[in-house]
Amino acid sequence: MNIDKSYTDKDLTVKIEGRIDTITSQELEQSLNEEIDNVNSLVLDFDELEYISSAGLRVLIATQKKLKAKGYSFNNY
């Protein structure tokens, strides 16, 4: 898995390439948690994502809950 972060002001785009599985989901969770308090918006780019396991989905749901608790709204594209 490769994680590429890019900022535009306080808007963060995280591009994830490869696989999110039981092992790599921990790296993704840590990477997202490092940034969550510093952003106004978060975009997850899965164009190059090949696979996501239930562990990876858990990380995405946990991240969404944290952002929702901070008052963020969500858009699906």
C-alpha distances in whole Angstrom, upper triangle without the diagonal:
4,7,10,13,17,20,23,26,24,22,19,16,12,10,7,6,5,5,7,9,12,10,7,9,11,9,9,13,14,12,14,17,18,18,20,23,23,23,25,23,19,17,14,13,12,13,10,9,9,10,11,13,16,14,12,15,17,15,15,19,19,18,21,23,23,23,26,28,28,30,27,28,25,25,23,23
4,7,10,13,17,20,23,22,20,16,14,10,8,6,5,6,8,10,12,15,13,9,11,13,10,9,13,13,11,13,16,16,16,19,22,21,21,23,21,17,16,13,12,11,12,10,9,11,13,13,16,18,17,14,17,18,16,16,20,20,18,21,24,23,23,26,28,27,29,26,27,24,24,23,22
4,7,10,13,17,19,18,16,12,10,7,6,5,7,9,11,10,14,16,14,10,11,12,9,8,11,11,8,10,13,13,13,15,18,17,17,19,17,14,13,10,10,10,12,11,10,13,14,14,16,18,17,13,16,17,14,14,18,18,16,18,21,20,20,23,25,24,25,23,24,21,21,21,20
4,7,10,14,16,16,14,10,8,6,5,7,8,12,14,14,17,19,18,14,15,16,12,11,14,14,10,11,15,14,13,15,18,16,15,18,16,13,12,10,10,11,12,11,12,15,17,17,20,22,20,17,19,20,17,16,20,20,17,19,22,21,20,23,25,24,25,22,23,21,21,20,20
4,7,10,13,12,10,7,6,5,6,9,12,15,17,16,19,21,20,16,16,16,13,11,13,13,9,10,13,11,10,12,15,13,12,14,13,10,10,10,10,13,14,14,15,18,19,19,21,23,21,18,19,20,17,16,19,19,16,18,21,19,17,21,23,21,22,20,21,19,19,19,19
4,7,10,10,8,6,5,7,8,12,14,18,20,19,23,25,24,20,20,20,17,15,17,16,13,12,15,14,11,13,15,13,11,13,12,10,10,11,11,14,15,16,17,21,22,22,24,26,24,21,22,23,20,18,21,21,18,19,22,20,18,22,24,21,22,19,21,19,19,20,19
4,6,6,6,5,6,9,11,15,18,21,23,22,25,27,26,22,22,22,19,17,18,17,14,13,15,14,10,12,14,10,9,10,10,10,10,12,13,17,18,19,20,24,25,24,27,28,26,23,23,24,21,19,22,22,18,19,22,20,17,21,22,19,20,18,19,18,18,20,19
4,6,5,7,8,12,14,17,20,24,26,25,29,30,30,26,25,25,23,20,21,21,17,16,18,17,13,15,15,12,10,10,10,11,11,14,15,19,19,21,22,26,27,27,29,30,29,25,26,27,24,22,24,24,20,20,23,21,18,21,23,20,20,18,19,18,18,20,19
4,6,8,11,14,17,20,23,27,28,27,31,32,31,28,26,26,24,22,22,21,18,17,18,16,13,14,14,10,9,9,10,12,13,16,18,21,23,24,25,29,30,29,31,32,30,27,27,28,25,23,25,24,20,21,23,21,18,21,22,19,19,17,19,19,19,21,21
4,6,10,13,16,19,22,26,27,25,28,30,29,26,24,24,22,19,19,19,16,14,15,14,10,10,10,7,5,5,7,9,11,14,17,20,22,24,24,28,28,27,29,29,28,24,25,25,21,20,22,21,17,17,19,17,14,17,18,15,16,13,16,16,17,19,20
4,7,10,13,16,20,23,24,23,26,28,27,24,22,23,21,18,18,18,15,13,15,14,10,11,12,9,6,6,5,6,8,11,13,17,19,20,21,25,25,24,27,27,26,22,22,23,20,18,20,19,16,16,18,16,13,16,18,15,15,13,14,14,14,16,16
4,6,10,13,16,20,21,19,23,24,24,20,19,19,17,14,15,15,12,10,12,12,8,9,11,9,6,8,6,5,6,9,11,14,16,17,18,22,22,21,23,24,23,19,19,20,17,15,18,17,14,14,17,16,13,16,18,16,17,14,15,14,14,16,16
4,6,10,13,16,18,17,21,23,22,19,18,19,16,13,15,16,12,11,14,14,11,12,14,12,10,11,8,6,5,6,7,11,12,14,14,18,19,18,21,22,21,17,18,19,16,14,17,18,14,15,18,17,15,18,20,18,19,15,16,14,14,14,14
4,6,10,13,14,13,17,19,19,15,14,15,13,10,12,13,9,9,12,12,10,12,15,14,12,13,11,8,6,5,6,9,11,12,12,15,16,15,18,19,18,14,15,17,14,12,16,16,13,14,18,17,15,18,20,19,20,17,18,16,15,15,15
4,7,10,12,12,16,19,18,14,14,16,14,11,14,15,12,11,15,15,14,15,18,17,15,17,14,11,8,6,5,6,8,8,9,12,14,14,17,19,18,14,16,18,15,14,17,18,15,17,20,20,18,21,24,23,23,20,20,18,17,16,15
4,7,8,9,12,15,15,11,11,14,11,9,12,14,11,11,15,16,15,16,20,19,18,20,17,13,11,7,6,6,8,7,6,9,10,11,14,16,15,11,13,16,13,12,16,17,15,17,20,20,19,22,24,24,25,22,22,19,18,17,16
4,7,9,12,15,15,11,12,15,13,11,15,16,14,15,18,19,18,20,23,23,21,23,20,17,14,11,9,7,8,5,5,7,9,11,14,17,16,13,15,18,16,15,19,20,18,20,23,23,23,25,28,27,28,25,25,22,21,19,18
4,7,10,13,13,10,12,15,13,12,15,17,16,17,20,21,21,22,26,26,24,26,23,20,17,14,12,9,10,6,5,5,7,9,12,15,15,12,15,17,16,16,19,21,20,21,24,25,25,27,29,29,31,28,27,24,24,21,21
4,6,10,10,8,9,12,12,11,14,16,15,16,19,20,21,22,25,26,25,27,24,20,18,14,13,10,12,9,6,5,5,6,8,12,11,9,12,14,13,14,17,18,18,20,23,23,24,26,28,28,30,27,27,24,24,21,21
4,7,8,5,5,9,9,8,10,13,13,13,16,18,19,19,23,24,23,25,22,18,17,13,13,11,13,11,8,8,6,5,6,9,8,6,9,11,10,11,14,15,15,17,19,20,21,23,25,25,27,24,25,22,22,20,20
4,6,5,6,9,10,10,12,14,15,16,18,20,21,21,25,26,25,27,25,21,20,16,17,14,17,15,11,11,8,6,5,8,6,6,9,11,10,12,15,15,16,18,20,21,22,24,26,27,29,27,27,24,25,23,23
4,6,6,7,10,11,11,13,15,16,17,19,21,21,25,26,26,28,26,23,22,19,20,17,20,18,15,14,11,9,7,8,5,7,10,10,10,13,15,15,16,19,20,21,23,24,26,27,29,27,28,26,27,25,26
4,6,6,8,10,11,12,14,15,16,18,20,21,24,26,26,28,26,23,22,19,20,18,21,18,15,15,13,11,10,12,9,9,13,13,12,15,17,17,17,20,22,22,23,26,27,28,30,28,29,27,28,27,27
4,5,5,6,9,10,11,13,14,16,17,19,22,23,23,25,23,20,19,16,16,15,17,15,12,13,11,10,10,12,9,8,12,12,11,13,16,15,15,18,20,20,21,24,25,26,28,26,27,25,25,24,25
4,5,5,6,9,10,10,12,14,16,16,20,21,21,23,21,18,17,14,15,14,17,16,13,14,11,9,9,9,6,5,9,9,7,9,12,12,12,15,17,17,18,20,22,23,25,23,24,22,23,22,23
4,5,5,6,9,10,11,12,15,15,18,20,20,23,22,19,19,16,18,17,20,19,16,17,15,13,12,12,9,8,11,10,8,11,14,12,12,16,17,16,18,21,21,22,25,23,25,23,25,24,25
4,5,5,6,9,10,11,13,14,17,18,19,22,20,17,17,15,16,16,19,17,15,17,15,13,14,15,11,10,13,13,10,12,15,14,13,17,18,17,19,22,22,22,25,23,25,23,24,24,25
4,5,5,6,8,10,11,12,16,16,16,19,17,14,14,11,13,13,16,15,13,15,14,11,12,13,10,8,11,11,8,9,12,12,10,14,16,15,16,19,20,20,22,20,21,20,21,20,21
4,5,5,6,9,10,10,14,15,16,18,17,14,15,13,15,15,19,18,16,18,16,13,13,13,10,9,11,9,6,8,11,9,8,12,13,12,13,16,17,17,20,18,20,19,20,20,22
4,6,5,6,9,10,13,14,15,18,18,15,16,15,17,18,21,20,18,20,19,16,17,17,13,12,14,13,9,12,14,12,11,14,15,13,15,18,18,18,21,20,22,21,23,23,25
4,6,5,7,9,12,12,13,16,15,13,14,12,14,15,18,18,16,19,18,16,17,18,15,13,15,14,11,12,15,13,11,14,16,14,15,18,19,18,21,19,21,20,21,21,22
4,5,5,6,10,10,10,13,12,9,11,10,13,14,18,18,16,19,18,16,17,17,15,12,13,13,9,9,12,10,7,11,13,11,11,14,15,15,17,15,17,16,18,18,20
4,5,5,8,10,11,14,14,12,14,14,17,18,22,22,20,22,21,19,19,19,16,14,15,14,10,11,13,10,8,11,12,9,10,14,14,13,16,15,18,18,20,21,23
4,6,8,8,10,14,14,13,15,15,18,19,23,22,21,24,23,21,22,22,19,17,18,17,13,14,16,14,11,14,15,12,13,17,16,15,18,17,20,20,22,23,24
4,6,5,7,10,11,9,12,13,16,18,21,21,20,24,23,21,22,22,20,17,18,18,14,14,16,14,11,13,15,12,11,15,15,13,16,14,17,17,19,20,22
4,6,6,9,9,8,12,13,16,18,22,22,21,24,23,21,22,21,19,17,17,16,13,12,14,11,8,10,11,8,8,11,12,10,12,11,14,14,17,19,20
4,6,9,10,11,15,16,19,22,25,26,25,28,27,25,26,25,23,21,21,19,16,16,17,14,11,13,13,10,9,12,12,9,12,12,15,16,19,21,23
4,7,9,10,14,16,19,21,24,25,25,28,28,26,27,27,24,22,22,22,18,18,19,17,14,15,16,13,11,15,15,12,14,13,16,17,19,21,23
4,5,7,10,13,16,19,22,23,23,26,26,24,26,26,24,21,21,21,18,16,18,16,13,13,15,12,10,13,14,11,12,10,13,14,16,18,19
4,7,10,14,17,20,22,24,24,28,28,25,27,27,26,23,22,22,19,17,18,17,14,13,15,13,10,12,13,10,10,8,11,12,13,16,18
4,7,10,13,16,19,21,21,24,24,22,25,24,23,20,19,20,17,15,16,16,12,12,14,13,9,12,14,11,11,8,9,9,10,13,14
4,7,10,13,15,17,17,21,21,19,21,21,20,17,16,17,14,12,14,14,10,10,13,12,9,12,14,13,13,10,11,9,10,12,13
4,6,10,12,14,14,18,18,17,20,20,20,16,15,17,15,12,14,15,12,11,15,15,12,14,17,16,16,12,12,10,9,10,10
4,6,9,11,10,14,14,13,16,17,16,13,13,15,12,10,13,14,11,11,15,15,13,16,19,18,18,15,14,12,11,10,10
4,6,8,8,12,13,13,16,18,18,14,14,17,15,12,16,17,15,15,19,19,17,19,22,22,22,18,18,15,13,12,10
4,5,5,8,10,10,14,16,16,12,13,16,14,12,15,17,15,16,19,20,19,21,24,24,24,21,20,16,15,13,11
4,6,9,11,12,16,19,19,16,16,19,18,16,19,21,19,19,23,24,22,24,27,27,27,23,22,19,17,14,12
4,6,9,11,15,18,18,15,16,19,18,17,20,22,20,21,24,25,24,26,29,29,29,26,25,22,20,18,16
4,6,8,11,14,15,11,13,16,15,14,17,19,18,19,22,23,22,24,27,27,28,25,24,21,19,17,16
4,7,10,14,15,12,14,17,17,16,19,21,20,21,24,25,25,27,30,30,31,28,27,24,22,19,18
4,7,10,11,9,11,14,14,14,16,19,19,20,22,24,24,25,28,29,30,27,26,23,22,19,19
4,7,8,6,7,10,10,10,13,15,15,16,19,20,21,22,25,26,27,24,24,20,20,18,18
4,5,5,6,9,10,11,13,14,16,17,19,20,22,23,25,26,27,25,25,22,22,20,21
4,5,5,6,9,10,10,12,14,15,16,18,20,21,22,25,26,24,24,21,22,20,21
4,5,5,7,9,10,11,13,14,15,17,19,20,21,23,25,23,23,21,22,21,22
4,5,5,7,9,10,11,13,14,16,17,19,20,22,23,21,21,19,20,18,19
4,5,5,6,9,10,11,12,14,15,16,18,20,21,19,19,16,17,16,17
4,5,5,6,9,10,11,12,14,15,17,19,20,19,19,17,19,18,20
4,6,5,6,9,10,11,12,14,15,17,19,17,18,16,18,17,19
4,5,5,6,9,10,11,12,14,16,17,15,15,13,14,13,16
4,5,5,6,9,10,10,12,14,15,14,14,12,14,14,17
4,5,5,6,9,10,11,13,15,14,15,14,16,17,20
4,5,5,6,9,10,11,13,11,13,12,14,15,17
4,5,5,6,9,10,11,9,9,8,11,12,15
4,5,5,6,9,10,10,11,11,14,15,19
4,5,5,7,9,9,11,12,16,17,20
4,5,5,7,6,8,9,12,15,18
4,5,5,5,7,8,12,14,18
4,5,7,10,12,16,18,22
4,6,9,12,16,18,21
4,7,10,13,17,20
4,7,10,13,16
4,7,10,13
4,7,10
4,7
4
